[in-house]
Amino acid sequence: MKKHSPHKRGGRYKHHGINSHPNNEREDFPRQAIRDEAIITRDGSNNQGNNQVSNQIDNQVDNQINDAQASSNGTTTLEPLTSTVTITGNASQTNLTSGGSKSDEGFLATNGGIAIVVILVISAALLVTIIVFYFIFRWYKKRQLRENLKENYLTRMKGKKKLGTVEYILQYNYLEARLTIEILRVKDITLSANQETDMKEFATYMRIYLVPDMDQVHETKIVTKTLDPNFGQTFIFKLLVDDIDRCRILLRLYQHHKFLRDMPIGDGIVELLKDELRLGFATVPMYAYNPALDDPLGEICLSLRYNPVTSKLSVTIIECKNLKPMDWNGKADPYVKISIKIREKVVYKEKTTIQKNTLNPYFNTIFSFKIAPTKIPLVDLLIVVKDYDLLGANEEIGSVRLGIEPDSEGAERQWNNMIENLKRPQTEWHHLMPSERATFQ
């Protein structure tokens, strides 16, 4: 058998290709021999072009070898590589240009992303600034309201010092819905140290208001040189039967000055109840001037019930109406807080949910407290209506105090009715009063 030298076999394969040879010879066939079959024409190419050409040739060689090995008849025809890869200066320039375009796109994309981030950061900063200024403005308005309330309420009836007694006659015409009050006189006027004056110049008169509306006002004549002025004047108010329970008559006595502003001396409150309207002659004590009555705080409806069998005191907060606006938008966010003190010790604290943006909240919330029957006469019940603030302390709108230290005739009456009618709820409306201590100390 004639053997071929490697040189001849290599030369044969180089010039004529591979025409059917055994598999073992195909496996030993050098890859460089096939690479030499490729015709590469270069004109002004660079190293990057050579690398690209080399990669393309390797791919074509690998494809042909794989095809040859995949033949099933045992004979393989391996076509010579005749593809021509031409890399010219223009092609290289084209590749460089393409690479530069991608780089520019990346640069623009990066800058665009940075611009979007900057815009988002600026927008967030502006939003935060607006929110901060909003809450500062709201806090400032609430502070003004709080200062005004504090100035108006500092002279509340401290110790309920009696400054005199007002005598009057009350009548009501149900057919014409007219309330008639005749102011007879004021007895035993007591002046404070800063109100004492020469009796020769002392002069008084009275204004009669129908609260809480304050839209109907009457005024008596001026009486001079006496601490027991007699007025003897009659005044008429238009008042519907359904509005009797929510109204009161305010009797305010003033000291008249010729060259100065008239100063209030004291207030007397006539309670009006539709079912228990006290008609005819009556008297009412006059206490220190209460500026809160000039600026009503609103009303609250409460229900009290005590069951001695279970030793449970039930307090139902039903609703409020006509509350004083506490927010800059003319509204409030009210809620009610309940505190019970026995023998100078706070034993219970509860509160309702917050009603947003309303002056007429409806709660209808029941609270039950376990109190022994022997301790009921010692209960001091404080009910405070407050305005919720997101920033700062919550502000007090007004309060009602019942139990051992009631702050009004209505509060005292409701508590006594609850004691006299055990197991039966007692419901009543109360005018909110300002309090210098909204919570027990």
NORKAQUI-V475762 format. One record per backbone hydrogen bond with DSSP energy under -0.5 kcal/mol. NH is the residue of the N-H (numbers start at 1). CO is the residue of the C=O. E is the energy in kcal/mol with one decimal. If there is no record, write none. Layout:
NH/CO/E  NH/CO/E
//
This chain:
9/5/-3.3  10/6/-2.8  11/7/-3.0  12/8/-3.9  13/9/-2.6  14/10/-1.9  15/11/-2.2  16/12/-2.9  17/13/-1.0  18/78/-0.9  19/17/-0.5  20/76/-1.3  26/22/-1.9  27/23/-2.6  28/24/-1.3  29/26/-0.7  33/30/-0.6  34/30/-0.8  35/31/-1.9  36/32/-1.8  37/34/-1.4  38/34/-0.5  38/35/-1.2  39/83/-0.8  40/38/-0.7  41/39/-0.6  41/85/-0.9  42/40/-0.6  43/87/-1.7  50/46/-2.0  51/47/-2.4  52/48/-1.8  53/49/-2.6  54/50/-2.8  55/51/-2.2  56/52/-2.2  57/53/-2.6  58/54/-2.4  59/55/-2.0  60/56/-2.2  61/57/-2.8  62/58/-2.5  63/59/-2.1  64/60/-2.2  65/61/-2.5  66/62/-2.3  67/63/-2.3  68/64/-2.5  69/65/-2.4  70/66/-1.6  71/68/-1.1  78/18/-1.0  78/76/-0.7  79/77/-0.8  82/80/-0.8  85/39/-0.8  85/83/-0.5  86/84/-0.6  87/41/-1.0  87/85/-0.6  88/86/-0.6  89/43/-0.7  92/88/-2.5  93/89/-2.4  94/90/-2.7  95/91/-2.8  96/92/-2.3  97/93/-2.6  98/94/-2.7  99/95/-2.4  100/96/-2.2  101/97/-2.1  102/98/-2.0  103/99/-1.9  104/100/-2.3  105/101/-2.4  106/102/-2.4  107/103/-2.2  108/104/-2.7  109/105/-2.7  110/106/-2.4  111/107/-2.5  112/108/-2.9  113/109/-2.3  114/110/-2.2  115/111/-2.5  116/112/-2.2  117/113/-2.3  118/114/-2.5  119/115/-2.4  120/116/-2.5  121/117/-2.4  122/118/-2.5  123/119/-2.6  124/120/-2.5  125/121/-2.4  126/122/-2.5  127/123/-2.4  128/124/-2.6  129/125/-2.3  130/126/-2.5  131/127/-2.4  132/128/-2.6  133/129/-2.6  134/130/-2.3  135/131/-2.3  136/132/-2.3  137/133/-2.5  138/134/-2.5  139/135/-2.6  140/136/-2.3  141/137/-2.3  142/138/-2.4  143/139/-2.2  144/140/-2.1  145/141/-2.3  146/142/-2.7  147/143/-2.5  148/144/-2.4  149/145/-2.6  150/146/-2.4  151/147/-2.3  152/148/-2.2  153/149/-2.1  154/150/-0.8  156/153/-1.4  158/156/-1.2  159/157/-0.6  161/158/-0.7  163/286/-3.7  164/286/-0.7  165/187/-1.7  166/284/-2.7  167/185/-2.8  168/282/-2.4  169/182/-1.8  170/280/-2.2  171/180/-3.1  173/178/-3.0  174/172/-0.7  177/173/-1.1  178/173/-1.7  179/237/-3.3  180/171/-3.2  180/178/-0.5  181/235/-2.5  182/169/-2.7  183/181/-0.6  183/233/-2.6  184/167/-2.2  184/182/-0.7  185/167/-0.9  186/229/-2.1  187/165/-2.9  189/227/-1.9  190/163/-2.3  191/189/-0.5  195/192/-1.0  196/192/-0.9  196/193/-0.5  201/198/-1.8  202/198/-0.7  204/223/-3.0  205/254/-1.7  207/252/-2.6  208/218/-2.9  209/207/-0.5  209/250/-2.5  210/216/-1.3  211/209/-0.7  211/248/-2.2  214/210/-2.2  217/215/-0.6  218/208/-2.3  220/206/-3.0  223/204/-3.2  225/202/-3.4  231/184/-2.4  231/229/-0.5  232/183/-1.0  232/184/-1.1  233/183/-1.6  235/181/-2.6  237/179/-3.1  239/177/-2.0  239/237/-0.7  243/240/-0.9  244/241/-1.3  247/243/-0.5  247/244/-1.3  248/211/-2.4  249/270/-2.2  250/209/-2.5  250/248/-0.6  251/249/-0.6  251/268/-3.3  252/207/-2.6  252/250/-0.6  253/251/-0.5  253/266/-2.2  254/205/-3.2  255/263/-3.1  256/203/-3.0  256/254/-0.6  263/255/-1.6  265/253/-3.5  266/253/-1.0  267/287/-2.4  268/251/-2.4  270/249/-2.7  271/269/-0.7  272/247/-0.7  277/274/-0.5  278/276/-0.6  279/277/-1.2  280/170/-3.3  282/168/-2.4  284/166/-2.0  286/164/-2.8  287/267/-2.9  287/285/-0.5  289/265/-0.9  291/289/-0.6  293/290/-1.6  294/291/-1.4  295/291/-0.6  295/292/-0.9  299/321/-2.3  300/430/-2.4  301/319/-2.9  302/300/-0.5  302/428/-2.4  303/316/-1.6  304/426/-2.5  305/314/-1.7  307/312/-2.2  308/306/-0.6  311/307/-1.3  312/307/-1.6  313/369/-3.3  314/305/-3.5  314/312/-0.6  315/313/-0.5  315/367/-2.9  316/303/-2.9  316/314/-0.5  317/315/-0.6  317/365/-2.7  318/301/-2.0  318/316/-0.9  319/301/-0.8  320/361/-2.5  321/299/-1.9  323/359/-2.2  324/297/-1.7  326/331/-1.5  327/331/-2.7  330/327/-1.7  335/386/-1.9  337/384/-3.0  338/350/-3.3  339/382/-2.4  340/348/-2.1  341/380/-2.2  342/345/-2.7  343/378/-0.7  345/342/-0.7  347/340/-2.6  347/345/-0.5  348/340/-1.4  350/338/-2.4  352/336/-2.4  355/334/-2.6  356/354/-0.6  358/332/-2.4  363/318/-2.0  363/361/-0.5  364/317/-0.7  364/318/-1.3  365/317/-2.2  367/315/-2.4  369/313/-2.2  371/311/-2.0  371/369/-0.8  375/372/-1.7  376/372/-0.7  376/373/-0.7  378/375/-1.4  379/376/-1.6  380/341/-2.2  381/379/-0.5  381/402/-2.3  382/339/-2.7  382/380/-0.6  383/400/-2.9  384/337/-2.7  384/382/-0.5  385/398/-3.2  386/335/-2.9  386/384/-0.6  387/395/-3.6  388/333/-2.8  388/386/-0.5  395/387/-1.4  397/385/-3.2  398/385/-1.4  399/433/-2.4  400/383/-2.7  402/381/-3.0  404/379/-2.5  406/403/-0.6  407/401/-1.6  412/408/-2.1  413/409/-2.6  414/410/-2.4  415/411/-1.9  416/412/-2.2  417/413/-2.4  418/414/-1.9  419/415/-1.8  420/416/-2.3  421/417/-1.8  423/306/-2.4  424/421/-1.5  426/304/-2.7  427/425/-0.5  428/302/-2.3  430/300/-2.5  432/298/-2.7  433/399/-2.6
//
